[in-house]
Amino acid sequence: MTPIILEAIVRKHAIAATYNRVEMTLAPHILYTKHGDLHIDAVALERDGKPPKEIKLGTYKLAGLPAIRLTPRAFSINGLFKPGDPKYADETIMAIEA
C-alpha cells in the first residue's frame, strides 16, 4: 500500500480507494506518521464519482483505505497544502514537491 502512495506523491497521480464505504479519488500531498500510524493528507477529487461540494485537504489514516489503486489522473498541488505545518514536523515520510 505504501509504495503506491509514494508513487502517487512523486508522480502527482491520484489514487482510488474506499474510505468509510465511499469510493473516493484522492490527490495525496503528504505521507506522515501520527501517533505511530501512517496517514496521508489529500484533496478529495471525487466521492462516489462526483466532485465534492467543497475542496479541502483531508487527513486519511492508511489503515482505513483498503485496496488503494494508482490512477492515470494527474493533479496539481493544491494551495491548501502547507508543507511547513507544525503537525508534519519530524513526522513526514514523503511530501509532494513543486
KATAZI-V978853 format. One record per residue. PSI is psi in radians with two decimals (* if undefined). OMEGA is omega as a letter, one per 40 degrees, with the letter a starting at -180 (* if undefined). BURIAL is + if it has 24 or more other ideal C-beta (glycine too) atoms within 12 Angstrom, else -. Layout:
psi;omega;burial
PSI;OMEGA;BURIAL
PSI;OMEGA;BURIAL
//
This chain:
psi;omega;burial
-0.81;a;+
-0.71;i;-
-0.60;i;-
-0.74;i;+
-0.79;i;+
-0.77;i;+
-0.73;i;-
-0.72;i;+
-0.81;a;+
-0.78;a;-
-0.14;a;-
0.89;i;+
2.47;a;+
2.77;i;+
2.72;i;+
2.44;i;+
2.96;i;+
2.27;i;-
2.09;a;+
0.80;i;-
0.32;i;-
2.20;i;-
2.17;a;+
2.62;i;+
2.12;a;+
2.54;i;+
1.66;a;+
2.27;a;+
-0.46;a;+
2.52;i;+
2.23;a;+
2.97;i;+
2.54;i;-
2.08;a;-
0.59;i;-
-0.03;a;-
2.61;i;-
2.37;i;+
2.73;i;+
2.61;i;+
2.22;a;+
2.73;i;+
2.23;i;+
2.07;i;+
-0.56;i;+
2.56;i;+
2.05;a;+
0.72;i;-
0.04;a;-
2.54;i;-
2.57;i;-
2.74;i;-
-0.55;a;-
2.34;i;-
2.16;i;-
2.79;i;-
2.02;a;+
2.78;i;+
2.28;a;+
2.20;i;+
2.24;a;+
-0.57;i;+
-0.40;a;-
0.13;a;-
1.37;a;+
2.67;i;-
0.88;i;-
2.37;i;+
2.42;i;-
2.41;i;+
2.86;i;+
-0.06;a;-
2.02;i;-
2.73;i;-
2.83;i;+
2.75;i;-
2.30;i;-
2.41;a;+
-0.26;i;-
-0.35;a;-
2.14;i;+
1.67;a;-
-0.38;i;+
0.10;a;-
2.31;a;-
-0.43;a;-
-0.31;i;-
-0.17;a;+
2.22;i;-
0.22;a;-
-0.21;a;-
2.30;i;+
-0.84;i;+
2.43;i;+
2.69;i;+
2.54;i;+
2.56;a;-
*;*;-
//
